[in-house]
Amino acid sequence: MAKTPSMKKDTPTREEWQALYQAAMDYKEGAPWGWMYNNDLFGVEDPETGAMTVSCIMGELGEHLALGSYTFPEGFKGLMRMMDDTSYPDHEEMPFVQDCLMCSFEDRDLLTNADRQVIKDLGLRFRGRNAWPLFRRYRPGFVPWPLTASECRLLTVTLEQSLHVALRCRESKRLLQTGHRHTLFARVIRGGGGAVTWEDGTMDARIPQKKYPVGRVDALQVKRCNAVKQHPQVQLELDCFYIPTAISDQEPHYFPLLAVLVDHREGLVLAAEPIEDPTQPADHLVRTLCQFIERYKVRPAKVLSCRNEVYAAISDVARRLKFEVEFVDSLPAVAEFRGEFLRDLPQF
């Protein structure tokens, strides 16, 4: 079962909703996507925590009118990977890895009954296509979910400050030019106590190197696996990917993660099973590999991986079981299996 993010019963008050919808309406009236592009990024400080977020104004093509407020560093890192066509191993996974607050303007039928009830309670009316504000929290591996009160307040100030920045950039975007590659222009808070005072500043946008979890394996299992003969010609592909069918046995609903082990040369699928906790896949990946070795009495000479998290997960067991781990750009056997697997899923 997935590990649910902390979800306190922290629903926005009527006043908080009112402020958010007003900020969204002002933002839409300003229509900053008319001159701002997806890569015109800038920072906005969270007044309550001091954490920096990164704003991305979307809609330059007139299709998806929205503002994304990305967490830093993880949300910003994911955004950079989505913008770089060469850095992401599988573009089909992009919808599952966003880490941000989102305000988008949608057709009415995309809102839930709860969304429409809030609008009704506030006495607001919207008509037409791309006219209805929709607010969601995106977390990697989870279905987009309604905002908590603190998220509502943060998205409100982010909309306000993003419109402020965009209007100043209408004639010239020199404001966003900091002169430093890893620095973003930002709206920051100065002073303390009393009313919030916003000023221009910068944020360090260097993404710290992430340490991915190493999968655990017990000594007895290592001993059993080492007793299995190693086959010099056996190379395996190990990976995991999200299944685009949400599980709704808890809130927020989540997307299951599938661990896949495939013979690199023959394309034979050796294991394909859901990971119990999609937020912590390392132990499961190691277990999948060890169970294959014990079941089939084959210890591989090499395991191929195209993801940092998978590479890190099996690094320790690889050392203890004396097989090589090679980082590659793609896994053709896994890709073929995935394509067939997703085609066979029921379409709703």
LINSULWO-V896864 format. One record per residue. RES is the residue in one small letter. PHI is phi in whole degrees, -180 to 180 (none if undefined). PSI is psi in whole degrees, 0 to 359 (999 if undefined). NEAR is the number of other ideal C-beta (glycine too) atoms within 10 Angstrom. Layout:
{{RES PHI PSI NEAR} {RES PHI PSI NEAR}}
//
This chain:
{{m none 142 12} {a -68 148 22} {k -85 114 12} {t -76 135 14} {p -59 155 15} {s -56 120 6} {m -131 87 12} {k -74 154 8} {k -73 83 6} {d -128 57 12} {t -80 146 14} {p -62 148 22} {t -78 171 11} {r -61 320 10} {e -65 321 8} {e -68 319 17} {w -62 317 21} {q -60 317 17} {a -65 321 19} {l -67 313 25} {y -64 323 20} {q -64 317 15} {a -62 321 22} {a -67 320 22} {m -67 320 15} {d -63 319 12} {y -63 314 24} {k -66 322 21} {e -63 324 8} {g -70 335 16} {a 46 57 13} {p -66 343 22} {w -67 352 23} {g -70 338 12} {w -138 348 15} {m -96 141 26} {y -108 165 14} {n -57 331 17} {n -94 9 12} {d -86 74 19} {l -90 151 22} {f -157 162 26} {g -98 154 24} {v -138 128 25} {e -81 141 24} {d -78 115 18} {p -62 336 14} {e -89 328 11} {t -115 341 10} {g 81 358 9} {a -72 148 10} {m -92 142 22} {t -121 164 26} {v -120 125 24} {s -92 138 25} {c -130 113 24} {i -86 120 26} {m -112 149 19} {g 129 12 21} {e -61 335 17} {l -93 1 10} {g 77 15 9} {e -105 300 10} {h -109 96 16} {l -86 114 21} {a -163 166 20} {l -128 126 28} {g -106 130 25} {s -111 103 24} {y -94 137 25} {t -64 157 21} {f -125 131 20} {p -96 342 18} {e -65 314 16} {g -64 319 23} {f -64 320 23} {k -62 316 17} {g -64 321 20} {l -63 317 23} {m -64 322 18} {r -68 323 15} {m -69 327 18} {m -77 339 13} {d -100 108 9} {d -62 341 8} {t -98 350 6} {s -101 352 9} {y -107 127 16} {p -66 335 19} {d -152 108 18} {h -67 338 9} {e -67 343 13} {e -88 351 17} {m -53 318 12} {p -64 343 13} {f -96 357 21} {v -119 5 20} {q -71 144 21} {d -132 91 20} {c -164 168 24} {l -98 140 22} {m -131 131 21} {c -113 119 26} {s -128 163 20} {f -117 116 21} {e -125 174 18} {d -77 157 12} {r -58 324 14} {d -71 351 6} {l -87 351 10} {l -85 150 17} {t -86 170 10} {n -59 323 6} {a -65 319 10} {d -60 313 18} {r -67 329 13} {q -68 320 11} {v -61 315 21} {i -61 318 18} {k -65 316 10} {d -62 329 11} {l -85 355 14} {g 72 27 7} {l -98 156 15} {r -137 138 8} {f -134 145 17} {r -138 145 7} {g 96 179 8} {r -76 145 9} {n 53 37 16} {a -111 345 14} {w -98 117 21} {p -65 135 23} {l -130 127 18} {f -117 128 23} {r -144 152 19} {r -102 124 22} {y -103 129 21} {r -129 143 21} {p -56 125 18} {g 86 359 19} {f -121 153 22} {v -67 139 16} {p -52 135 17} {w -130 152 16} {p -59 157 18} {l -78 148 23} {t -82 175 17} {a -63 316 15} {s -66 323 15} {e -67 324 20} {c -62 315 21} {r -66 319 19} {l -66 317 23} {l -66 328 26} {t -61 308 23} {v -69 330 23} {t -67 318 24} {l -61 316 29} {e -64 312 18} {q -72 327 23} {s -67 320 25} {l -66 320 22} {h -58 313 14} {v -65 314 24} {a -61 317 24} {l -64 326 13} {r -72 339 14} {c -92 1 19} {r -62 320 12} {e -87 327 9} {s -157 140 9} {k -99 19 16} {r -61 335 9} {l -55 324 15} {l -82 352 16} {q -88 107 10} {t -91 344 16} {g 86 0 6} {h -129 133 11} {r -60 320 7} {h -105 29 10} {t -127 134 15} {l -110 144 20} {f -60 147 20} {a -150 154 24} {r -100 121 22} {v -127 165 18} {i -102 136 16} {r -118 146 10} {g 80 180 9} {g -146 154 7} {g 76 155 5} {g 67 209 6} {a -72 148 5} {v -74 132 13} {t -114 121 10} {w -98 141 16} {e -140 163 11} {d -76 143 12} {g -159 201 16} {t -138 165 15} {m -134 144 22} {d -76 114 15} {a -100 15 21} {r -70 130 11} {i -90 118 13} {p -65 147 8} {q -67 128 7} {k -85 138 11} {k -97 112 8} {y -84 147 16} {p -63 144 13} {v -97 130 15} {g -67 141 23} {r -93 146 12} {v -146 138 19} {d -82 157 9} {a -61 325 8} {l -66 320 8} {q -68 323 18} {v -61 318 15} {k -64 317 10} {r -65 319 13} {c -69 323 22} {n -69 341 13} {a -77 348 11} {v -85 138 15} {k -67 137 7} {q -84 135 15} {h -105 113 13} {p -60 335 8} {q -92 353 8} {v -86 120 18} {q -125 132 18} {l -116 151 24} {e -108 127 27} {l -121 131 29} {d -157 175 24} {c -147 149 21} {f -151 156 22} {y -77 143 19} {i -98 123 17} {p -77 47 14} {t -131 110 12} {a -70 142 13} {i -99 129 15} {s -116 31 10} {d -85 3 8} {q -160 170 12} {e -119 137 13} {p -72 154 18} {h -65 148 15} {y -130 162 26} {f -98 128 21} {p -68 150 17} {l -111 132 21} {l -108 128 20} {a -89 133 22} {v -132 131 22} {l -124 124 24} {v -133 143 25} {d -70 123 16} {h -65 321 21} {r -83 318 12} {e -94 341 10} {g 76 11 13} {l -76 129 11} {v -80 118 17} {l -97 333 19} {a -160 141 18} {a -155 103 15} {e -146 148 13} {p -66 144 15} {i -88 129 20} {e -57 315 15} {d -122 98 14} {p -63 342 24} {t -81 346 15} {q -138 75 15} {p -84 350 24} {a -58 310 21} {d -61 320 17} {h -66 321 20} {l -63 317 25} {v -64 318 23} {r -64 320 20} {t -59 316 22} {l -67 314 28} {c -67 322 22} {q -65 324 16} {f -63 315 19} {i -60 315 22} {e -70 322 15} {r -73 317 10} {y -101 358 12} {k 57 43 11} {v -135 120 16} {r -104 121 21} {p -72 159 24} {a -87 333 14} {k -151 143 16} {v -122 130 23} {l -99 141 24} {s -141 149 25} {c -120 11 19} {r -129 140 19} {n -60 321 14} {e -67 325 14} {v -73 317 26} {y -57 313 19} {a -67 322 19} {a -58 321 29} {i -102 6 24} {s -62 319 17} {d -73 315 16} {v -66 329 24} {a -64 317 19} {r -64 318 10} {r -76 333 15} {l -101 2 21} {k 61 45 11} {f -123 158 22} {e -87 143 11} {v -113 122 18} {e -114 130 12} {f -88 125 11} {v -128 166 13} {d -73 328 7} {s -154 161 12} {l -122 95 24} {p -62 322 13} {a -70 319 22} {v -65 318 26} {a -61 319 17} {e -65 316 13} {f -62 316 21} {r -62 316 20} {g -58 315 11} {e -67 320 10} {f -63 313 15} {l -69 328 13} {r -66 330 8} {d -84 351 7} {l -69 143 10} {p -62 141 5} {q -100 127 4} {f -111 999 6}}
//
